[in-house]
Amino acid sequence: MNFSKEYIKIVKPILEHPEFIKRKEYKHHERESVYEHSLIVSYNSYKIAKMLGLDYKSAAIGGLLHDFYRYPWQLTDQQRKELQIPPSKKGFFNQHGFTHARDAMLNAREKFPELMNKKIENIILRHMFPLTPIPPKYREGWIVTYVDKYKSMNVLKSPKELPKYIGVKRKNKKRK
């Protein structure tokens, strides 16, 4: 994908940050990393917001940081223990889909305070609508939400993986 110079200038501090670069190792949806997914969501949101005469800078930053949660969500409890990461909370509404937006927003606020504003925080916090009940407040947030949903639909190409994305654990079949 060819990125415009203007876009790169907006997001360069994030792309060069060691904590964001770690997302290249975080698996997102089967065939891509969180880094790749976030970059695509960000750039497409930037282009749409710019075309519509909206705040394309906030759309670019919010799109890039929308999945900037602290830990890879697909780790097992044993892996979390080995890496000294707090155990994941149990219960349906504590699943990644319900909780990662808040974690991403807090992490973005901590790592990039100079880039944050109320619009970007809202974009990150509300991008999981309608899974989370409160919708985005700003049009740029709706753009990121829709682009994220569209981009995430590639999970349908791996139907065997769907249960984990909706919080249902598959039982392993024992081999004889």
PyMOL commands that place a pseudoatom at each C-alpha (Angstrom):
pseudoatom trace, name=CA, resn=MET, resi=1, chain=A, elem=C, hetatm=0, pos=[0.000, 0.000, 0.000]
pseudoatom trace, name=CA, resn=ASN, resi=2, chain=A, elem=C, hetatm=0, pos=[1.349, 3.432, -0.917]
pseudoatom trace, name=CA, resn=PHE, resi=3, chain=A, elem=C, hetatm=0, pos=[0.881, 5.920, 1.909]
pseudoatom trace, name=CA, resn=SER, resi=4, chain=A, elem=C, hetatm=0, pos=[0.780, 9.652, 1.282]
pseudoatom trace, name=CA, resn=LYS, resi=5, chain=A, elem=C, hetatm=0, pos=[3.564, 11.812, 2.707]
pseudoatom trace, name=CA, resn=GLU, resi=6, chain=A, elem=C, hetatm=0, pos=[0.979, 13.794, 4.650]
pseudoatom trace, name=CA, resn=TYR, resi=7, chain=A, elem=C, hetatm=0, pos=[-0.375, 10.644, 6.301]
pseudoatom trace, name=CA, resn=ILE, resi=8, chain=A, elem=C, hetatm=0, pos=[3.118, 9.419, 7.246]
pseudoatom trace, name=CA, resn=LYS, resi=9, chain=A, elem=C, hetatm=0, pos=[3.932, 12.822, 8.761]
pseudoatom trace, name=CA, resn=ILE, resi=10, chain=A, elem=C, hetatm=0, pos=[0.810, 12.606, 10.958]
pseudoatom trace, name=CA, resn=VAL, resi=11, chain=A, elem=C, hetatm=0, pos=[1.436, 9.080, 12.260]
pseudoatom trace, name=CA, resn=LYS, resi=12, chain=A, elem=C, hetatm=0, pos=[5.265, 8.926, 12.185]
pseudoatom trace, name=CA, resn=PRO, resi=13, chain=A, elem=C, hetatm=0, pos=[5.709, 9.326, 15.981]
pseudoatom trace, name=CA, resn=ILE, resi=14, chain=A, elem=C, hetatm=0, pos=[3.472, 6.294, 16.505]
pseudoatom trace, name=CA, resn=LEU, resi=15, chain=A, elem=C, hetatm=0, pos=[4.982, 4.155, 13.764]
pseudoatom trace, name=CA, resn=GLU, resi=16, chain=A, elem=C, hetatm=0, pos=[8.495, 4.735, 15.136]
pseudoatom trace, name=CA, resn=HIS, resi=17, chain=A, elem=C, hetatm=0, pos=[7.585, 4.095, 18.782]
pseudoatom trace, name=CA, resn=PRO, resi=18, chain=A, elem=C, hetatm=0, pos=[9.031, 0.790, 20.121]
pseudoatom trace, name=CA, resn=GLU, resi=19, chain=A, elem=C, hetatm=0, pos=[5.783, -0.040, 21.932]
pseudoatom trace, name=CA, resn=PHE, resi=20, chain=A, elem=C, hetatm=0, pos=[3.773, 0.273, 18.719]
pseudoatom trace, name=CA, resn=ILE, resi=21, chain=A, elem=C, hetatm=0, pos=[6.356, -1.695, 16.726]
pseudoatom trace, name=CA, resn=LYS, resi=22, chain=A, elem=C, hetatm=0, pos=[5.772, -4.621, 19.149]
pseudoatom trace, name=CA, resn=ARG, resi=23, chain=A, elem=C, hetatm=0, pos=[2.307, -4.961, 17.587]
pseudoatom trace, name=CA, resn=LYS, resi=24, chain=A, elem=C, hetatm=0, pos=[3.997, -6.584, 14.580]
pseudoatom trace, name=CA, resn=GLU, resi=25, chain=A, elem=C, hetatm=0, pos=[4.266, -9.634, 16.857]
pseudoatom trace, name=CA, resn=TYR, resi=26, chain=A, elem=C, hetatm=0, pos=[0.664, -9.494, 18.126]
pseudoatom trace, name=CA, resn=LYS, resi=27, chain=A, elem=C, hetatm=0, pos=[-1.596, -11.733, 16.078]
pseudoatom trace, name=CA, resn=HIS, resi=28, chain=A, elem=C, hetatm=0, pos=[-4.842, -10.031, 15.122]
pseudoatom trace, name=CA, resn=HIS, resi=29, chain=A, elem=C, hetatm=0, pos=[-7.119, -12.095, 12.911]
pseudoatom trace, name=CA, resn=GLU, resi=30, chain=A, elem=C, hetatm=0, pos=[-5.331, -15.185, 11.668]
pseudoatom trace, name=CA, resn=ARG, resi=31, chain=A, elem=C, hetatm=0, pos=[-3.364, -13.794, 8.729]
pseudoatom trace, name=CA, resn=GLU, resi=32, chain=A, elem=C, hetatm=0, pos=[-2.209, -10.396, 9.955]
pseudoatom trace, name=CA, resn=SER, resi=33, chain=A, elem=C, hetatm=0, pos=[-0.664, -8.621, 12.899]
pseudoatom trace, name=CA, resn=VAL, resi=34, chain=A, elem=C, hetatm=0, pos=[-2.262, -5.899, 14.998]
pseudoatom trace, name=CA, resn=TYR, resi=35, chain=A, elem=C, hetatm=0, pos=[0.292, -3.555, 13.414]
pseudoatom trace, name=CA, resn=GLU, resi=36, chain=A, elem=C, hetatm=0, pos=[-0.829, -4.380, 9.862]
pseudoatom trace, name=CA, resn=HIS, resi=37, chain=A, elem=C, hetatm=0, pos=[-4.520, -4.274, 10.754]
pseudoatom trace, name=CA, resn=SER, resi=38, chain=A, elem=C, hetatm=0, pos=[-4.222, -0.931, 12.554]
pseudoatom trace, name=CA, resn=LEU, resi=39, chain=A, elem=C, hetatm=0, pos=[-2.217, 0.626, 9.731]
pseudoatom trace, name=CA, resn=ILE, resi=40, chain=A, elem=C, hetatm=0, pos=[-4.832, -0.358, 7.137]
pseudoatom trace, name=CA, resn=VAL, resi=41, chain=A, elem=C, hetatm=0, pos=[-7.740, 0.848, 9.308]
pseudoatom trace, name=CA, resn=SER, resi=42, chain=A, elem=C, hetatm=0, pos=[-5.905, 4.097, 9.993]
pseudoatom trace, name=CA, resn=TYR, resi=43, chain=A, elem=C, hetatm=0, pos=[-4.985, 4.897, 6.408]
pseudoatom trace, name=CA, resn=ASN, resi=44, chain=A, elem=C, hetatm=0, pos=[-8.421, 4.097, 5.018]
pseudoatom trace, name=CA, resn=SER, resi=45, chain=A, elem=C, hetatm=0, pos=[-10.082, 6.142, 7.781]
pseudoatom trace, name=CA, resn=TYR, resi=46, chain=A, elem=C, hetatm=0, pos=[-7.702, 9.036, 7.046]
pseudoatom trace, name=CA, resn=LYS, resi=47, chain=A, elem=C, hetatm=0, pos=[-8.584, 8.950, 3.319]
pseudoatom trace, name=CA, resn=ILE, resi=48, chain=A, elem=C, hetatm=0, pos=[-12.352, 8.805, 3.942]
pseudoatom trace, name=CA, resn=ALA, resi=49, chain=A, elem=C, hetatm=0, pos=[-12.282, 11.590, 6.559]
pseudoatom trace, name=CA, resn=LYS, resi=50, chain=A, elem=C, hetatm=0, pos=[-10.151, 13.779, 4.285]
pseudoatom trace, name=CA, resn=MET, resi=51, chain=A, elem=C, hetatm=0, pos=[-12.482, 13.182, 1.336]
pseudoatom trace, name=CA, resn=LEU, resi=52, chain=A, elem=C, hetatm=0, pos=[-15.459, 14.207, 3.522]
pseudoatom trace, name=CA, resn=GLY, resi=53, chain=A, elem=C, hetatm=0, pos=[-13.732, 17.326, 4.865]
pseudoatom trace, name=CA, resn=LEU, resi=54, chain=A, elem=C, hetatm=0, pos=[-13.546, 15.972, 8.415]
pseudoatom trace, name=CA, resn=ASP, resi=55, chain=A, elem=C, hetatm=0, pos=[-10.757, 15.825, 10.987]
pseudoatom trace, name=CA, resn=TYR, resi=56, chain=A, elem=C, hetatm=0, pos=[-8.530, 13.394, 9.088]
pseudoatom trace, name=CA, resn=LYS, resi=57, chain=A, elem=C, hetatm=0, pos=[-5.645, 13.760, 11.556]
pseudoatom trace, name=CA, resn=SER, resi=58, chain=A, elem=C, hetatm=0, pos=[-7.750, 12.475, 14.443]
pseudoatom trace, name=CA, resn=ALA, resi=59, chain=A, elem=C, hetatm=0, pos=[-9.139, 9.708, 12.208]
pseudoatom trace, name=CA, resn=ALA, resi=60, chain=A, elem=C, hetatm=0, pos=[-5.584, 8.661, 11.277]
pseudoatom trace, name=CA, resn=ILE, resi=61, chain=A, elem=C, hetatm=0, pos=[-4.325, 8.661, 14.870]
pseudoatom trace, name=CA, resn=GLY, resi=62, chain=A, elem=C, hetatm=0, pos=[-7.475, 7.099, 16.336]
pseudoatom trace, name=CA, resn=GLY, resi=63, chain=A, elem=C, hetatm=0, pos=[-7.454, 4.434, 13.643]
pseudoatom trace, name=CA, resn=LEU, resi=64, chain=A, elem=C, hetatm=0, pos=[-3.830, 3.594, 14.293]
pseudoatom trace, name=CA, resn=LEU, resi=65, chain=A, elem=C, hetatm=0, pos=[-4.321, 3.346, 18.064]
pseudoatom trace, name=CA, resn=HIS, resi=66, chain=A, elem=C, hetatm=0, pos=[-7.775, 1.703, 18.140]
pseudoatom trace, name=CA, resn=ASP, resi=67, chain=A, elem=C, hetatm=0, pos=[-6.266, -1.727, 18.974]
pseudoatom trace, name=CA, resn=PHE, resi=68, chain=A, elem=C, hetatm=0, pos=[-3.284, -0.482, 20.991]
pseudoatom trace, name=CA, resn=TYR, resi=69, chain=A, elem=C, hetatm=0, pos=[-4.090, -2.739, 23.950]
pseudoatom trace, name=CA, resn=ARG, resi=70, chain=A, elem=C, hetatm=0, pos=[-1.281, -3.758, 26.310]
pseudoatom trace, name=CA, resn=TYR, resi=71, chain=A, elem=C, hetatm=0, pos=[-0.969, -7.508, 25.812]
pseudoatom trace, name=CA, resn=PRO, resi=72, chain=A, elem=C, hetatm=0, pos=[-1.613, -10.000, 23.014]
pseudoatom trace, name=CA, resn=TRP, resi=73, chain=A, elem=C, hetatm=0, pos=[-5.160, -11.198, 23.631]
pseudoatom trace, name=CA, resn=GLN, resi=74, chain=A, elem=C, hetatm=0, pos=[-4.711, -14.725, 22.334]
pseudoatom trace, name=CA, resn=LEU, resi=75, chain=A, elem=C, hetatm=0, pos=[-2.229, -15.796, 25.003]
pseudoatom trace, name=CA, resn=THR, resi=76, chain=A, elem=C, hetatm=0, pos=[-3.109, -18.800, 27.144]
pseudoatom trace, name=CA, resn=ASP, resi=77, chain=A, elem=C, hetatm=0, pos=[-3.200, -18.414, 30.922]
pseudoatom trace, name=CA, resn=GLN, resi=78, chain=A, elem=C, hetatm=0, pos=[0.106, -20.318, 31.100]
pseudoatom trace, name=CA, resn=GLN, resi=79, chain=A, elem=C, hetatm=0, pos=[1.770, -17.964, 28.603]
pseudoatom trace, name=CA, resn=ARG, resi=80, chain=A, elem=C, hetatm=0, pos=[0.472, -14.962, 30.541]
pseudoatom trace, name=CA, resn=LYS, resi=81, chain=A, elem=C, hetatm=0, pos=[1.947, -16.400, 33.724]
pseudoatom trace, name=CA, resn=GLU, resi=82, chain=A, elem=C, hetatm=0, pos=[5.339, -17.045, 32.077]
pseudoatom trace, name=CA, resn=LEU, resi=83, chain=A, elem=C, hetatm=0, pos=[5.437, -13.477, 30.730]
pseudoatom trace, name=CA, resn=GLN, resi=84, chain=A, elem=C, hetatm=0, pos=[4.283, -12.068, 34.088]
pseudoatom trace, name=CA, resn=ILE, resi=85, chain=A, elem=C, hetatm=0, pos=[1.129, -10.621, 32.564]
pseudoatom trace, name=CA, resn=PRO, resi=86, chain=A, elem=C, hetatm=0, pos=[-1.950, -10.462, 34.798]
pseudoatom trace, name=CA, resn=PRO, resi=87, chain=A, elem=C, hetatm=0, pos=[-4.375, -13.349, 34.170]
pseudoatom trace, name=CA, resn=SER, resi=88, chain=A, elem=C, hetatm=0, pos=[-7.346, -12.585, 31.956]
pseudoatom trace, name=CA, resn=LYS, resi=89, chain=A, elem=C, hetatm=0, pos=[-10.601, -12.056, 33.796]
pseudoatom trace, name=CA, resn=LYS, resi=90, chain=A, elem=C, hetatm=0, pos=[-13.232, -14.744, 33.354]
pseudoatom trace, name=CA, resn=GLY, resi=91, chain=A, elem=C, hetatm=0, pos=[-16.781, -14.153, 32.195]
pseudoatom trace, name=CA, resn=PHE, resi=92, chain=A, elem=C, hetatm=0, pos=[-18.431, -13.319, 28.897]
pseudoatom trace, name=CA, resn=PHE, resi=93, chain=A, elem=C, hetatm=0, pos=[-18.316, -9.522, 29.284]
pseudoatom trace, name=CA, resn=ASN, resi=94, chain=A, elem=C, hetatm=0, pos=[-14.638, -9.696, 30.225]
pseudoatom trace, name=CA, resn=GLN, resi=95, chain=A, elem=C, hetatm=0, pos=[-13.778, -11.135, 26.811]
pseudoatom trace, name=CA, resn=HIS, resi=96, chain=A, elem=C, hetatm=0, pos=[-11.311, -9.197, 24.665]
pseudoatom trace, name=CA, resn=GLY, resi=97, chain=A, elem=C, hetatm=0, pos=[-14.015, -7.794, 22.371]
pseudoatom trace, name=CA, resn=PHE, resi=98, chain=A, elem=C, hetatm=0, pos=[-15.665, -6.017, 25.294]
pseudoatom trace, name=CA, resn=THR, resi=99, chain=A, elem=C, hetatm=0, pos=[-12.563, -4.822, 27.137]
pseudoatom trace, name=CA, resn=HIS, resi=100, chain=A, elem=C, hetatm=0, pos=[-9.749, -4.015, 24.721]
pseudoatom trace, name=CA, resn=ALA, resi=101, chain=A, elem=C, hetatm=0, pos=[-11.025, -0.605, 23.609]
pseudoatom trace, name=CA, resn=ARG, resi=102, chain=A, elem=C, hetatm=0, pos=[-10.686, 0.834, 27.113]
pseudoatom trace, name=CA, resn=ASP, resi=103, chain=A, elem=C, hetatm=0, pos=[-7.275, -0.783, 27.530]
pseudoatom trace, name=CA, resn=ALA, resi=104, chain=A, elem=C, hetatm=0, pos=[-6.158, 0.615, 24.153]
pseudoatom trace, name=CA, resn=MET, resi=105, chain=A, elem=C, hetatm=0, pos=[-7.356, 4.113, 25.048]
pseudoatom trace, name=CA, resn=LEU, resi=106, chain=A, elem=C, hetatm=0, pos=[-5.567, 4.083, 28.419]
pseudoatom trace, name=CA, resn=ASN, resi=107, chain=A, elem=C, hetatm=0, pos=[-2.399, 2.733, 26.828]
pseudoatom trace, name=CA, resn=ALA, resi=108, chain=A, elem=C, hetatm=0, pos=[-2.532, 5.361, 24.050]
pseudoatom trace, name=CA, resn=ARG, resi=109, chain=A, elem=C, hetatm=0, pos=[-3.060, 8.096, 26.637]
pseudoatom trace, name=CA, resn=GLU, resi=110, chain=A, elem=C, hetatm=0, pos=[-0.023, 6.846, 28.563]
pseudoatom trace, name=CA, resn=LYS, resi=111, chain=A, elem=C, hetatm=0, pos=[2.337, 6.369, 25.586]
pseudoatom trace, name=CA, resn=PHE, resi=112, chain=A, elem=C, hetatm=0, pos=[1.213, 9.267, 23.357]
pseudoatom trace, name=CA, resn=PRO, resi=113, chain=A, elem=C, hetatm=0, pos=[-0.198, 12.012, 25.611]
pseudoatom trace, name=CA, resn=GLU, resi=114, chain=A, elem=C, hetatm=0, pos=[0.957, 14.720, 23.185]
pseudoatom trace, name=CA, resn=LEU, resi=115, chain=A, elem=C, hetatm=0, pos=[-1.192, 13.243, 20.390]
pseudoatom trace, name=CA, resn=MET, resi=116, chain=A, elem=C, hetatm=0, pos=[-4.365, 12.609, 22.352]
pseudoatom trace, name=CA, resn=ASN, resi=117, chain=A, elem=C, hetatm=0, pos=[-7.516, 14.726, 22.405]
pseudoatom trace, name=CA, resn=LYS, resi=118, chain=A, elem=C, hetatm=0, pos=[-11.135, 14.009, 23.328]
pseudoatom trace, name=CA, resn=LYS, resi=119, chain=A, elem=C, hetatm=0, pos=[-12.024, 13.005, 19.762]
pseudoatom trace, name=CA, resn=ILE, resi=120, chain=A, elem=C, hetatm=0, pos=[-9.166, 10.496, 19.451]
pseudoatom trace, name=CA, resn=GLU, resi=121, chain=A, elem=C, hetatm=0, pos=[-9.943, 9.036, 22.873]
pseudoatom trace, name=CA, resn=ASN, resi=122, chain=A, elem=C, hetatm=0, pos=[-13.587, 8.619, 21.859]
pseudoatom trace, name=CA, resn=ILE, resi=123, chain=A, elem=C, hetatm=0, pos=[-12.603, 7.016, 18.539]
pseudoatom trace, name=CA, resn=ILE, resi=124, chain=A, elem=C, hetatm=0, pos=[-10.514, 4.413, 20.367]
pseudoatom trace, name=CA, resn=LEU, resi=125, chain=A, elem=C, hetatm=0, pos=[-12.970, 3.855, 23.217]
pseudoatom trace, name=CA, resn=ARG, resi=126, chain=A, elem=C, hetatm=0, pos=[-16.082, 3.460, 21.017]
pseudoatom trace, name=CA, resn=HIS, resi=127, chain=A, elem=C, hetatm=0, pos=[-14.717, 1.597, 17.966]
pseudoatom trace, name=CA, resn=MET, resi=128, chain=A, elem=C, hetatm=0, pos=[-16.282, -1.706, 19.079]
pseudoatom trace, name=CA, resn=PHE, resi=129, chain=A, elem=C, hetatm=0, pos=[-19.868, -0.437, 18.754]
pseudoatom trace, name=CA, resn=PRO, resi=130, chain=A, elem=C, hetatm=0, pos=[-22.330, -2.214, 18.621]
pseudoatom trace, name=CA, resn=LEU, resi=131, chain=A, elem=C, hetatm=0, pos=[-20.538, -4.875, 20.686]
pseudoatom trace, name=CA, resn=THR, resi=132, chain=A, elem=C, hetatm=0, pos=[-20.165, -2.204, 23.335]
pseudoatom trace, name=CA, resn=PRO, resi=133, chain=A, elem=C, hetatm=0, pos=[-23.407, -0.283, 23.901]
pseudoatom trace, name=CA, resn=ILE, resi=134, chain=A, elem=C, hetatm=0, pos=[-22.293, 3.354, 23.548]
pseudoatom trace, name=CA, resn=PRO, resi=135, chain=A, elem=C, hetatm=0, pos=[-21.743, 4.551, 19.961]
pseudoatom trace, name=CA, resn=PRO, resi=136, chain=A, elem=C, hetatm=0, pos=[-18.991, 6.891, 18.779]
pseudoatom trace, name=CA, resn=LYS, resi=137, chain=A, elem=C, hetatm=0, pos=[-19.645, 10.577, 19.476]
pseudoatom trace, name=CA, resn=TYR, resi=138, chain=A, elem=C, hetatm=0, pos=[-17.889, 11.948, 16.395]
pseudoatom trace, name=CA, resn=ARG, resi=139, chain=A, elem=C, hetatm=0, pos=[-18.219, 11.260, 12.671]
pseudoatom trace, name=CA, resn=GLU, resi=140, chain=A, elem=C, hetatm=0, pos=[-14.535, 10.321, 12.557]
pseudoatom trace, name=CA, resn=GLY, resi=141, chain=A, elem=C, hetatm=0, pos=[-15.261, 7.660, 15.181]
pseudoatom trace, name=CA, resn=TRP, resi=142, chain=A, elem=C, hetatm=0, pos=[-18.008, 6.212, 12.998]
pseudoatom trace, name=CA, resn=ILE, resi=143, chain=A, elem=C, hetatm=0, pos=[-15.585, 6.075, 10.076]
pseudoatom trace, name=CA, resn=VAL, resi=144, chain=A, elem=C, hetatm=0, pos=[-12.966, 4.164, 12.107]
pseudoatom trace, name=CA, resn=THR, resi=145, chain=A, elem=C, hetatm=0, pos=[-15.675, 1.860, 13.470]
pseudoatom trace, name=CA, resn=TYR, resi=146, chain=A, elem=C, hetatm=0, pos=[-16.986, 0.988, 10.003]
pseudoatom trace, name=CA, resn=VAL, resi=147, chain=A, elem=C, hetatm=0, pos=[-13.530, 0.606, 8.444]
pseudoatom trace, name=CA, resn=ASP, resi=148, chain=A, elem=C, hetatm=0, pos=[-12.487, -1.649, 11.337]
pseudoatom trace, name=CA, resn=LYS, resi=149, chain=A, elem=C, hetatm=0, pos=[-15.588, -3.819, 10.941]
pseudoatom trace, name=CA, resn=TYR, resi=150, chain=A, elem=C, hetatm=0, pos=[-15.116, -4.050, 7.189]
pseudoatom trace, name=CA, resn=LYS, resi=151, chain=A, elem=C, hetatm=0, pos=[-11.435, -4.953, 7.540]
pseudoatom trace, name=CA, resn=SER, resi=152, chain=A, elem=C, hetatm=0, pos=[-12.162, -7.480, 10.303]
pseudoatom trace, name=CA, resn=MET, resi=153, chain=A, elem=C, hetatm=0, pos=[-14.661, -9.369, 8.169]
pseudoatom trace, name=CA, resn=ASN, resi=154, chain=A, elem=C, hetatm=0, pos=[-11.733, -11.345, 6.759]
pseudoatom trace, name=CA, resn=VAL, resi=155, chain=A, elem=C, hetatm=0, pos=[-12.147, -13.577, 9.800]
pseudoatom trace, name=CA, resn=LEU, resi=156, chain=A, elem=C, hetatm=0, pos=[-15.089, -15.114, 7.960]
pseudoatom trace, name=CA, resn=LYS, resi=157, chain=A, elem=C, hetatm=0, pos=[-12.543, -16.690, 5.641]
pseudoatom trace, name=CA, resn=SER, resi=158, chain=A, elem=C, hetatm=0, pos=[-11.580, -18.943, 8.595]
pseudoatom trace, name=CA, resn=PRO, resi=159, chain=A, elem=C, hetatm=0, pos=[-14.916, -20.295, 9.899]
pseudoatom trace, name=CA, resn=LYS, resi=160, chain=A, elem=C, hetatm=0, pos=[-13.164, -22.732, 12.257]
pseudoatom trace, name=CA, resn=GLU, resi=161, chain=A, elem=C, hetatm=0, pos=[-11.744, -19.737, 14.107]
pseudoatom trace, name=CA, resn=LEU, resi=162, chain=A, elem=C, hetatm=0, pos=[-15.060, -17.920, 14.648]
pseudoatom trace, name=CA, resn=PRO, resi=163, chain=A, elem=C, hetatm=0, pos=[-15.792, -19.374, 18.129]
pseudoatom trace, name=CA, resn=LYS, resi=164, chain=A, elem=C, hetatm=0, pos=[-12.765, -17.698, 19.692]
pseudoatom trace, name=CA, resn=TYR, resi=165, chain=A, elem=C, hetatm=0, pos=[-13.773, -14.299, 18.265]
pseudoatom trace, name=CA, resn=ILE, resi=166, chain=A, elem=C, hetatm=0, pos=[-17.193, -14.467, 19.853]
pseudoatom trace, name=CA, resn=GLY, resi=167, chain=A, elem=C, hetatm=0, pos=[-15.906, -15.767, 23.184]
pseudoatom trace, name=CA, resn=VAL, resi=168, chain=A, elem=C, hetatm=0, pos=[-16.810, -19.435, 22.840]
pseudoatom trace, name=CA, resn=LYS, resi=169, chain=A, elem=C, hetatm=0, pos=[-14.053, -21.920, 23.514]
pseudoatom trace, name=CA, resn=ARG, resi=170, chain=A, elem=C, hetatm=0, pos=[-13.982, -24.997, 21.334]
pseudoatom trace, name=CA, resn=LYS, resi=171, chain=A, elem=C, hetatm=0, pos=[-13.440, -28.293, 23.047]
pseudoatom trace, name=CA, resn=ASN, resi=172, chain=A, elem=C, hetatm=0, pos=[-10.411, -30.188, 21.824]
pseudoatom trace, name=CA, resn=LYS, resi=173, chain=A, elem=C, hetatm=0, pos=[-11.268, -33.600, 20.493]
pseudoatom trace, name=CA, resn=LYS, resi=174, chain=A, elem=C, hetatm=0, pos=[-9.193, -36.357, 22.006]
pseudoatom trace, name=CA, resn=ARG, resi=175, chain=A, elem=C, hetatm=0, pos=[-7.297, -38.462, 19.506]
pseudoatom trace, name=CA, resn=LYS, resi=176, chain=A, elem=C, hetatm=0, pos=[-7.318, -42.197, 19.864]
for i in range(1, 176): cmd.bond("trace and resi %d" % i, "trace and resi %d" % (i + 1))
show_as sticks, trace
zoom trace
